[in-house]
């Protein structure tokens, strides 16, 4: 029986295997960085998570090429690497923006306005809720839901490349993304100065943040996070405002 020629042309949309390799100079640079990472662990397999961040710092997401690189470097199968890369949400599966804008829509942030922020940002940016249309056409911003970031005392919280922007409103969040897209300086509420998603991924891979003052600026918990501890210690709580009303400049209240 002769096979139907038309049937042979049907594509199931499967990726071409094996995945293409990095250009020689890129692979050599990543291999040197990977050797540095692997040397930190007694078992090379333990280096998989930081190596995924390393490949993400190269392309902005974990591509089939990145998965191939990790597998070959660590002596794993691509299936083993893919199982890990698709389990953790911090590894992107498709190209995304320079700035990952995450709106917490978990219970407290949602009640305090997180749902409204997310809906207004979708409309303001002209992006969708999932898939490739989460990223603006200029490639600057990717919008997503995020789960609790243990910052409920500053709800609702927006994060940009995992840096905190506390006590947000729809208006302040829209101003934030406008500044990001325009290339204007943006300062997190607390934590290190903002950098691009690729730069963040390299830091998460375990390489030092070499920007002057960035490490010192990371700081610690804010007054709203510490008030319970102070009460537990028997200290007299401050009767002023613990968190500044949204839109006001920060100061020393609550200290």
Beta strands, then each sheet from edge to edge (+ up, - down):
strand 1: 99-104
strand 2: 141-146
strand 3: 158-160
strand 4: 163-165
sheet 1: 2+ 1+ 3- 4+
end
